[in-house]
Amino acid sequence: MLQYNFNYMYDNDSTEKLKKMAAYDYYYDKRPQILEVPNGIILPSNRLDRDAPFFGKGGVVTADGSFMKQSTLSTNLSGTLTFGGKYEYNEDELTIYDEPVIYIGPFVNHWGHLLADLLSRLWCLELFPKNYKIAFCGVWDWEVHAEGQSKELLELIWGGGYINVKRPSKFKKVYLPEESLEWGTHYSEEYKRIYKRIVEKAKLDIPCYEKIYFTRSKLRNKKEFGEKGIEDFFSANGYKVFSPENMSAREQITLINQCKKFASIEGTIAHGIVFASDNEQEVEQIIIKKKKENNPRQPLFNSMIGASVVYIDAYVQPYNMLPEIGQGPYLLKVNANLKNYARENGMIAPHIKYTVFLSDFVQYSYIYFRECIKRLQIKGRIRRKLSKIKILKVMYIKIKLIKSLRACGK
């Protein structure tokens, strides 16, 4: 049964916004349809135009040249498309396929985007024979990067063949499924069934655990600093710790599906709760917030699964010069919220190592100010010197250091 616990969050406007998001009814009973486009043309992702959406322009065009708006990717919360749009192409240079295909839109080698943005047309695949192929617009050099978990997920979804459309291509017929998700606002029963089918195909006979924690602390190019102390706290309280980047998609799916408590920092990892979709037991999800801004995708997933969700604010934001976007960096700390959570749930209290936090703070500060420099677009010789001269790196760290450490200690 869906329920939330906000007792371990800061008293600020972000918490109030999250409460409103959590109270929203995300389910709708609209059934998506399958459109048929004879002699349809698929335009691959084109991200070269300045006005191109995040995943580029592209989509489905009819034989008479009309663009199918149903082939775009649902708008995000800012009201702009994330994929779609017609662009100029030469009809004499079309690649011709004498076969029908099922259009699924853009597909990228990014676990979070796959789960949150790109699977909503797949509700209909069970209606087609296996000799049909799915067609997608590979973004970011799909053929180069289509390895590991993303490729495995694609193979789990569809046992038949697929076509990565790299240049404008014409097909005997394009089947265009409508999306089963309205991004950030509604999901349908068809959307939920996508994950149920994935789980059915993915389950492995491996050791599973009631309590699991998925960490990002071992990533080579991590954006989160300070997670190790939080990870150690959950480990000391019986949570089995996993690094998802070192696991297969099937292993991740199986572990999440079979657990009773799933803890992680917010973001891509937390979206994995969708794989608890056919779990008959109630699942508790503990989400450690790494920034003030709320992740708009997560409440929809929470609603769909019906999990019992606990949010814990553990973020520290000593600087405010960069916008809160997905690139980070992020600073986390074992704080009063985590201590209160431990005390009220009969858990071993987290241990605060100030020397470790200071090290995390220094790394975070360096990355933060390096990003500031990038945003200011300092180029050429000046930028190269800044990256090489160690004394300047120290200067980044010293900026507001005393003031920031005082703020962090509150």
PAGU-542150 format. One line per 3 residues: for each residue x, y, z of N, C-alpha, C. Coordinates in steps of 0.05 Angstrom, whole numbers, m for minus. Example, Ala and Ser with C-alpha at 12.3 -4.5 7.8 and 13.67 -1.06 7.14 Angstrom:
2
264,m114,156,246,m90,156,264,m66,156  257,m45,142,273,m21,143,258,1,157 .
END
This chain:
410
17,m24,0,0,0,0,18,25,0  12,43,m18,28,68,m20,25,85,5  48,91,17,48,110,39,76,123,41 .
76,147,52,101,162,53,108,170,82  134,172,87,143,182,113,163,204,106  155,229,114,172,252,109,184,263,134 .
185,247,155,194,256,182,224,262,183  239,253,163,268,256,164,278,274,142  262,295,137,269,314,116,271,342,129 .
286,360,115,288,387,124,261,401,122  257,421,139,233,437,138,237,460,118  232,454,93,236,475,72,215,472,50 .
217,489,30,197,489,8,199,464,m9  223,452,m11,227,428,m26,211,405,m15  211,403,11,195,382,25,165,385,20 .
156,410,21,128,416,16,120,409,m13  137,415,m32,132,408,m59,131,378,m63  149,364,m50,149,334,m52,123,322,m41 .
113,333,m19,88,324,m8,65,327,m28  65,349,m42,44,353,m62,47,333,m85  71,329,m94,76,310,m115,68,281,m107 .
73,275,m82,66,248,m72,36,244,m69  21,265,m65,m8,263,m62,m23,262,m89  m9,267,m110,m21,267,m137,m29,239,m146 .
m52,237,m159,m61,211,m170,m50,208,m198  m30,191,m201,m16,188,m227,m29,167,m246  m48,152,m236,m59,131,m253,m82,142,m271 .
m83,133,m296,m106,139,m312,m113,114,m329  m138,112,m336,m148,87,m349,m150,90,m379  m136,110,m391,m136,113,m420,m119,90,m432 .
m130,77,m452,m115,55,m465,m102,66,m491  m75,63,m492,m61,72,m516,m69,56,m541  m66,67,m564,m73,54,m589,m48,49,m606 .
m51,32,m627,m29,28,m646,m37,40,m673  m22,59,m682,m27,71,m708,m11,57,m729  m22,56,m754,m9,42,m776,m2,63,m797 .
23,63,m806,33,83,m825,44,67,m849  28,62,m870,38,49,m894,60,65,m907  81,51,m916,104,64,m929,115,87,m912 .
115,82,m886,124,102,m867,154,106,m867  163,130,m861,191,137,m860,199,143,m831  221,132,m822,232,137,m795,256,155,m798 .
256,178,m785,279,196,m785,295,190,m759  320,184,m762,336,179,m738,342,204,m722  352,201,m698,358,224,m681,378,242,m694 .
371,268,m695,389,289,m705,391,310,m684  415,312,m672,419,331,m650,435,355,m658  439,359,m685,456,380,m694,443,408,m694 .
417,408,m699,403,434,m699,404,447,m671  407,473,m671,407,487,m645,381,484,m629  359,482,m644,333,480,m630,325,451,m626 .
343,432,m630,337,404,m626,331,397,m597  312,380,m591,307,372,m563,330,356,m552  329,348,m527,351,334,m514,360,310,m529 .
341,293,m538,348,269,m552,349,273,m583  344,298,m591,346,304,m619,319,305,m633  320,315,m658,296,314,m676,295,286,m688 .
271,279,m698,267,253,m710,239,243,m706  233,219,m715,206,208,m712,196,195,m737  170,194,m740,157,180,m762,143,200,m780 .
148,196,m806,136,213,m827,119,195,m846  96,205,m854,78,190,m872,89,191,m900  77,174,m918,86,173,m946,83,200,m960 .
64,217,m951,60,243,m964,76,265,m950  93,258,m931,111,277,m919,101,290,m893  78,281,m883,67,292,m858,81,280,m834 .
89,297,m815,102,287,m791,81,277,m771  86,253,m759,68,242,m740,76,252,m712  60,270,m701,67,281,m674,66,259,m653 .
51,237,m658,50,215,m639,77,201,m636  96,207,m654,122,193,m652,142,209,m636  134,232,m625,152,247,m608,152,235,m580 .
172,243,m564,173,234,m536,158,254,m519  143,244,m500,126,261,m484,141,285,m473  127,308,m471,140,332,m461,148,328,m432 .
170,342,m424,178,341,m396,163,363,m380  170,366,m355,155,384,m338,158,413,m346  178,420,m362,181,447,m371,164,453,m395 .
151,433,m406,133,436,m429,146,434,m456  171,426,m457,185,422,m482,189,393,m489  191,387,m515,195,359,m524,223,350,m516 .
226,325,m510,252,313,m505,262,298,m530  244,291,m548,252,280,m574,230,285,m594  238,290,m619,218,292,m641,220,318,m657 .
211,315,m682,210,338,m700,221,330,m727  208,342,m748,217,336,m775,240,353,m783  258,342,m799,279,358,m811,283,350,m840 .
298,365,m855,301,360,m883,316,334,m889  307,319,m909,320,294,m917,316,291,m947  333,275,m960,331,271,m989,317,244,m994 .
293,245,m1006,277,221,m1011,292,202,m1029  309,212,m1046,324,194,m1065,346,178,m1050  352,186,m1026,373,173,m1011,362,157,m987 .
336,152,m987,324,136,m966,334,107,m967  339,95,m944,344,66,m942,317,52,m943  314,33,m961,288,20,m964,288,m8,m951 .
267,m13,m934,263,m39,m922,236,m50,m931  236,m73,m943,211,m86,m951,200,m103,m929  195,m91,m906,184,m106,m883,171,m86,m864 .
152,m95,m848,140,m77,m828,158,m77,m803  156,m55,m788,170,m52,m763,153,m40,m741  161,m44,m717,147,m32,m694,165,m9,m683 .
155,15,m685,171,38,m677,170,42,m647  194,46,m634,194,50,m605,208,77,m598  217,92,m618,228,118,m612,257,118,m606 .
268,137,m590,296,138,m584,303,116,m563  328,107,m565,338,87,m545,367,94,m539  374,96,m514,401,104,m506,413,85,m487 .
439,85,m486,453,68,m467,456,83,m440  434,88,m427,434,101,m401,411,89,m385  418,75,m363,398,60,m348,375,77,m338 .
381,100,m327,360,117,m316,341,127,m338  352,136,m361,334,146,m382,317,123,m394  329,99,m395,313,76,m405,289,71,m387 .
294,70,m361,272,64,m343,252,86,m341  262,111,m341,244,133,m336,231,146,m360  243,143,m384,234,158,m407,227,142,m432 .
240,119,m436,241,108,m463,227,81,m468  213,71,m448,201,44,m452,171,44,m456  159,67,m456,130,68,m454,115,58,m479 .
128,55,m502,115,44,m525,115,14,m526  129,1,m508,134,m28,m509,111,m44,m499  89,m32,m490,66,m46,m480,54,m65,m500 .
58,m60,m526,43,m74,m547,59,m97,m559  84,m102,m551,101,m121,m564,89,m150,m565  75,m157,m544,64,m184,m542,42,m188,m563 .
33,m167,m576,12,m169,m596,23,m176,m624  49,m174,m627,62,m179,m653,77,m205,m654  78,m217,m678,94,m242,m680,123,m236,m677 .
139,m257,m669,167,m253,m662,184,m247,m687  174,m253,m711,190,m247,m734,189,m217,m742  173,m201,m728,173,m172,m732,197,m161,m717 .
207,m139,m728,230,m125,m715,220,m99,m703  233,m91,m681,229,m64,m671,249,m46,m683  241,m21,m687,259,m1,m698,261,23,m679 .
286,31,m673,290,53,m655,311,71,m666  312,95,m655,332,115,m663,354,116,m642  376,102,m647,397,101,m628,410,128,m624 .
412,137,m599,423,163,m593,450,158,m580  469,176,m585,496,175,m573,511,150,m581  513,145,m607,528,123,m618,520,96,m605 .
495,90,m609,484,65,m597,501,41,m603  509,37,m628,524,13,m635,551,11,m620  562,34,m614,587,34,m599,583,28,m570 .
562,39,m559,558,38,m530,537,17,m521  525,3,m540,503,m15,m534,514,m41,m522  525,m39,m498,536,m62,m485,524,m64,m457 .
529,m86,m444,521,m89,m416,492,m87,m411  484,m72,m391,457,m73,m380,436,m63,m400  442,m42,m415,422,m31,m434,416,m51,m456 .
436,m63,m467,432,m83,m488,418,m107,m477  425,m115,m453,412,m138,m440,382,m132,m436  376,m108,m428,348,m100,m423,333,m101,m449 .
345,m91,m471,332,m92,m497,326,m121,m505  344,m139,m501,341,m167,m508,319,m180,m490  318,m172,m465,296,m182,m448,269,m173,m457 .
267,m149,m466,242,m137,m475,232,m151,m500  250,m156,m519,242,m166,m545,261,m188,m554  250,m211,m556,267,m234,m565,272,m234,m595 .
257,m218,m610,261,m217,m639,284,m198,m646  285,m191,m672,307,m173,m681,300,m144,m677  320,m127,m682,315,m99,m681,332,m84,m702 .
324,m60,m709,338,m44,m728,344,m17,m715  369,m10,m714,377,16,m705,378,34,m729  358,52,m731,356,70,m754,377,92,m753 .
397,90,m770,419,110,m770,416,131,m791  399,126,m811,395,146,m832,365,144,m840  354,165,m852,325,164,m859,319,139,m875 .
298,124,m866,292,98,m877,262,95,m881  255,81,m903,227,77,m910,220,47,m906  198,42,m894,189,14,m888,163,8,m901 .
158,m18,m906,133,m27,m917,109,m17,m901  112,m18,m875,92,m7,m857,106,m1,m830  99,21,m818,109,27,m791,86,26,m772 .
88,8,m752,68,7,m730,78,27,m709  61,46,m702,68,67,m684,51,65,m658  61,52,m638,46,50,m613,46,77,m598 .
23,85,m588,22,109,m571,36,103,m545  45,124,m532,58,120,m506,38,112,m484  47,96,m466,30,87,m444,36,104,m419 .
52,124,m422,60,142,m401,59,171,m410  46,188,m394,48,216,m398,69,226,m378  91,235,m389,115,239,m372,109,258,m349 .
114,247,m325,112,263,m301,84,267,m291  64,258,m306,36,263,m297,19,238,m295  20,219,m314,3,196,m313,16,171,m324 .
8,148,m313,16,123,m325,m9,106,m328  m9,87,m347,m31,69,m351,m25,41,m342  m45,24,m342,m41,m4,m335,m22,m17,m354 .
m23,m9,m379,m5,m20,m400,25,m14,m393  29,10,m382,57,17,m375,67,0,m352  50,m5,m332,58,m22,m310,64,m50,m319 .
49,m60,m338,53,m87,m347,80,m91,m362  91,m69,m373,117,m71,m385,138,m83,m366  138,m72,m342,157,m80,m321,151,m108,m311 .
126,m115,m309,119,m142,m301,130,m163,m320  128,m157,m346,138,m176,m366,168,m177,m365  181,m155,m360,211,m155,m358,219,m172,m334 .
206,m169,m312,212,m184,m288,209,m214,m293  187,m221,m306,182,m250,m312,204,m262,m328  215,m247,m346,237,m258,m364,264,m256,m350 .
267,m239,m331,293,m233,m320,301,m249,m296  282,m260,m282,288,m273,m256,309,m295,m258  328,m293,m239,350,m313,m238,348,m328,m211 .
360,m352,m211,362,m368,m187,388,m360,m173  387,m338,m158,411,m328,m144,404,m322,m115  424,m321,m97,418,m313,m70,405,m285,m68 .
383,m283,m54,369,m257,m51,368,m250,m21  362,m225,m16,364,m215,11,340,m197,17  331,m198,43,308,m181,50,314,m152,49 .
339,m144,56,347,m116,57,371,m112,39  368,m94,20,391,m88,2,395,m58,m1  421,m51,m5,428,m23,m10,445,m22,m35 .
436,m6,m54,450,m2,m79,467,24,m77  493,22,m81,510,44,m77,523,55,m103  530,80,m103,545,92,m125,573,100,m116 .
580,92,m92,606,101,m80,630,90,m94  627,68,m109,650,56,m122,653,63,m152  636,81,m161,639,90,m189,665,105,m193 .
678,101,m215,703,114,m220,700,145,m223  680,153,m238,675,182,m241,649,189,m227  649,185,m201,625,190,m185,619,220,m182 .
594,226,m179,585,253,m175,577,258,m146  575,237,m130,565,239,m103,589,235,m84  592,253,m65,613,251,m45,601,250,m17 .
610,231,m1,599,228,26,580,204,29  575,189,7,556,167,9,567,144,25  594,141,26,606,118,39,596,115,68 .
595,137,83,586,136,111,557,126,113  540,135,94,512,126,94,511,96,87  527,88,67,528,60,59,536,43,83 .
557,52,98,566,36,122,544,34,143  528,55,146,506,54,165,486,32,158  478,31,133,459,10,125,472,m18,126 .
497,m20,119,510,m45,121,511,m56,150  517,m37,169,518,m45,197,491,m54,207  469,m47,193,442,m54,202,430,m76,184 .
447,m92,173,438,m117,160,431,m114,130  437,m92,118,432,m88,89,455,m100,73  449,m116,53,470,m125,35,475,m104,14 .
501,m96,12,508,m74,m6,517,m84,m33  506,m72,m54,513,m79,m82,520,m54,m98  538,m57,m116,545,m36,m135,533,m44,m162 .
511,m32,m170,496,m41,m194,512,m39,m220  532,m22,m221,548,m20,m246,565,m46,m251  568,m62,m230,583,m87,m232,565,m111,m235 .
539,m107,m239,520,m128,m241,506,m129,m268  495,m151,m275,479,m152,m299,451,m141,m294  437,m134,m315,409,m124,m312,392,m145,m297 .
395,m170,m305,379,m191,m293,384,m194,m263  409,m191,m255,416,m193,m226,403,m170,m211  405,m146,m221,392,m123,m208,362,m127,m205 .
350,m135,m227,321,m138,m227,312,m159,m207  326,m182,m207,319,m204,m188,322,m195,m159  344,m182,m153,349,m174,m125,327,m154,m115 .
321,m134,m132,301,m115,m124,273,m128,m122  267,m146,m140,241,m159,m140,237,m176,m115  258,m188,m104,256,m207,m82,261,m194,m55 .
268,m169,m54,274,m157,m27,249,m146,m14  252,m140,12,230,m127,27,237,m98,33  263,m92,33,272,m64,38,294,m57,18 .
290,m35,4,308,m27,m17,317,2,m12  342,6,m6,353,32,1,373,41,m20  374,67,m25,394,79,m43,391,109,m42 .
411,123,m54,407,151,m58,387,155,m81  376,179,m83,356,184,m104,369,184,m132  351,183,m152,361,184,m179,357,157,m194 .
375,151,m212,374,127,m229,370,102,m213  386,99,m192,385,74,m176,357,71,m163  347,92,m152,321,91,m139,298,84,m158 .
301,91,m183,281,84,m203,277,54,m206  297,39,m197,296,10,m199,273,m3,m184  259,13,m168,235,3,m153,214,m8,m172 .
215,0,m198,195,m10,m217,197,m40,m220  219,m52,m213,222,m81,m216,210,m96,m192  198,m82,m173,183,m95,m152,154,m99,m160 .
149,m96,m186,122,m94,m196,105,m119,m192  116,m143,m190,99,m166,m186,105,m179,m159  118,m164,m141,125,m174,m115,99,m174,m98 .
92,m198,m87,67,m200,m72,70,m188,m44  95,m186,m34,98,m174,m8,102,m144,m10  95,m130,11,98,m101,11,128,m93,12 .
136,m75,m4,164,m66,m5,167,m39,7  188,m36,24,194,m9,34,218,1,19  216,26,10,238,39,m4,248,62,12 .
274,63,17,287,85,32,303,100,12  296,126,8,309,143,m12,324,164,2  351,165,m2,368,185,10,370,208,m10 .
360,231,m3,361,254,m22,389,266,m22  399,271,m46,426,281,m50,426,311,m58  402,322,m62,400,350,m69,373,361,m60 .
371,387,m59,345,399,m50,323,395,m71  330,398,m96,310,394,m117,299,366,m117  273,363,m121,261,337,m122,263,324,m149 .
267,298,m149,267,283,m174,238,278,m183  229,290,m205,201,289,m212,191,262,m221  209,244,m229,200,218,m238,193,199,m215 .
206,202,m193,204,182,m172,176,178,m160  161,200,m154,134,196,m143,116,180,m161  118,183,m187,102,167,m205,108,137,m202 .
134,130,m201,142,102,m197,132,92,m170  134,109,m149,125,101,m123,95,94,m123  80,111,m137,51,107,m139,45,82,m154 .
60,76,m176,54,53,m192,60,27,m177  80,26,m161,87,2,m147,72,m1,m120  64,22,m109,50,21,m83,68,15,m60 .
93,24,m61,112,18,m40,108,37,m16  119,28,6,121,45,30,147,60,28  146,87,26,169,103,19,178,121,42 .
204,119,48,215,137,68,236,155,55  233,180,57,252,199,46,270,209,69  296,210,64,315,221,84,332,242,71 .
331,266,81,348,288,70,376,285,83  396,279,66,423,278,75,442,296,59  430,313,43,447,330,26,457,355,41 .
480,364,32,492,389,41,498,406,17  489,431,17,494,448,m6,507,474,3  533,474,7,547,497,17,550,520,m3 .
547,514,m29,549,534,m50,523,535,m66  518,557,m79,493,560,m94,498,574,m121  521,568,m133,528,581,m159,520,565,m183 .
516,539,m179,508,522,m202,479,515,m200  464,512,m222,436,503,m221,436,473,m213  414,465,m200,411,437,m192,402,421,m216 .
421,409,m229,415,392,m252,430,365,m248  426,347,m266,436,320,m262,466,316,m262  481,335,m271,510,332,m272,524,331,m245 .
512,343,m225,524,345,m199,545,367,m198  565,366,m179,568,345,m159,549,348,m136  548,327,m119,531,327,m95,547,319,m71 .
540,332,m48,553,326,m23,532,315,m3  539,292,9,521,280,29,535,278,56  520,275,77,531,274,103,514,258,122 .
526,243,140,512,230,161,503,252,180  477,257,181,467,281,196,445,273,216  432,293,227,412,289,247,388,273,236 .
381,278,211,359,263,199,364,233,199  388,225,192,396,197,191,397,186,220  407,201,238,407,193,266,379,188,277 .
361,206,271,333,203,280,320,179,268  326,174,243,315,150,229,325,125,243  351,124,250,362,101,264,349,97,291 .
347,119,306,336,117,334,307,107,333  291,118,316,263,112,316,256,85,303  276,73,290,272,47,278,289,25,291 .
300,31,315,315,11,331,340,2,317  354,19,302,377,12,287,403,22,301  425,10,293,451,19,303,456,47,292 .
463,65,310,466,93,302,489,96,282  487,114,263,509,119,244,532,132,258  556,126,248,580,137,260,590,160,242 .
595,183,254,604,206,239,635,207,241  648,206,218,677,209,216,683,236,204  690,256,221,693,283,210,717,285,191 .
738,269,196,761,270,178,753,260,150  736,240,150,726,229,124,709,250,110  691,263,125,673,283,114,690,306,103 .
711,314,117,728,336,108,740,329,81  749,304,78,761,295,53,740,296,31  715,287,37,694,288,17,688,317,9 .
688,334,29,682,362,24,703,375,6  728,368,10,749,379,m6,746,370,m35  741,344,m39,737,333,m66,713,346,m79 .
691,348,m64,667,360,m75,672,389,m83  686,404,m66,692,433,m72,708,436,m97  728,419,m101,745,421,m125,728,416,m150 .
712,394,m149,695,388,m173,675,410,m177  664,421,m156,644,442,m158,655,466,m173  678,476,m164,689,500,m175,701,494,m203 .
709,470,m208,717,463,m235,693,465,m254  670,456,m245,646,459,m261,638,488,m265  642,504,m245,637,533,m248,654,545,m270 .
679,537,m271,697,547,m291,688,538,m319  679,513,m321,669,503,m346,645,519,m355  627,525,m337,603,540,m344,610,568,m353 .
631,579,m343,639,606,m351,653,605,m378  657,581,m388,669,576,m415,697,589,m418  713,585,m397,741,593,m399,755,574,m417 .
767,583,m438,778,566,m459,808,569,m462  819,552,m479,846,555,m488,867,553,m466  887,570,m467,910,568,m449,902,572,m420 .
884,590,m415,876,595,m387,864,570,m374  846,557,m389,833,533,m378,853,510,m374  872,508,m393,892,487,m390,910,492,m366 .
917,517,m361,933,523,m338,918,518,m312  893,525,m312,877,520,m287,876,491,m280  876,473,m300,874,445,m295,900,433,m286 .
923,448,m290,949,437,m284,962,449,m259  956,474,m253,970,487,m231,957,479,m205  971,464,m189,960,453,m164,952,474,m145 .
967,496,m144,961,516,m124,934,529,m129  927,531,m154,900,542,m160,878,523,m152  884,497,m154,864,477,m144,859,482,m115 .
880,486,m100,878,491,m71,862,517,m66  866,536,m83,851,561,m80,821,557,m84  813,539,m103,785,533,m106,773,524,m80 .
788,506,m67,778,493,m43,776,512,m20  795,532,m19,795,550,4,772,570,2  761,575,m21,739,594,m25,716,587,m7 .
709,604,11,686,600,29,689,575,47  713,564,50,717,539,64,707,541,93  716,561,107,709,564,136,679,567,139 .
668,586,122,639,590,123,623,565,117  632,550,96,618,526,88,619,504,109  643,501,121,645,480,142,627,486,166 .
625,512,173,606,519,194,578,512,187  571,517,162,543,511,153,539,481,153  559,466,144,556,437,143,553,425,171 .
564,438,191,563,426,218,537,431,232  520,447,221,495,453,234,476,429,234 .
END
